[in-house]
Amino acid sequence: MCIIFFKFDPHPVSKNAYRFILAANRDEFYHRPAKLADFWGSNNEVLSGLDMEEGKEGGTWLGISMRGKLGALTNYLQPQQNREARGRGKLVSHFLTADMDSLSYLKKVSAEGHLYNGFNLIAADLSTTKGDVVCYYGNRGDPEPIVLTPGTYGLSNALLETPWRKLCFGKQLFMDVVEQSQTLPKDAFVAKLLDVLSNEEAQGEFLLDR
């Protein structure tokens, strides 16, 4: 399953602290052709991987722009997929290139949420005069997007902060590493985050509701 952990604090007490930390795995659609992360868009201002499958070209699951816009997507686990539904990857790439703030964009997306298979979308503005803003919308949850309060979050293939064992276990590992973020060199810190994402300790099975 796809999984995302992130922590944000727009106004950290320590000047050496990171305002935003994110670690993410893409654990599905390995067969789908994709470009490795690289810069693209007008003036090469967006950094992300890109889907290359026919009909889904240009979509992405995680990206950031030079303007401080960040988008991250997970699919919502559901028994059956609607083959006629819109592709979800464009939700991230459109946000990264749109001239809209994160909350306004998610409100626009929520009005058309029924046209997609299940998804979760994180949209953030990390370089604004009002401070960092991180928003969330899932089209299988509340009808309106929400602005998140500073803190640590976990997201997988259910709604934000759904307490699946794998998510809770990984989130604790992530938090343990984040606690060391101000004392570790950057490369060592990144390596520890990658260790969290590559952890293979089994956390039990779950059944999908039908």
ABEGO torsion letter per residue (X at the ends): XBBBBBBBBABBABAABBABBBBBBBABGAABBBBBBBBBEBGGABBBBBBABBGABGBBABBBBAAGBBBBBBBBBBABBBAABBBAAAAAAAAAABBBBAAAAAAAAAAAAAABBBBBBBBBBABBAAEBBBBBBBAABBABBBBBBBEBBBBBABBBGBBBAAAAAAAAAAAAAAAAAAABBAAAAAAAAAAAAABABBAEBBBBBX
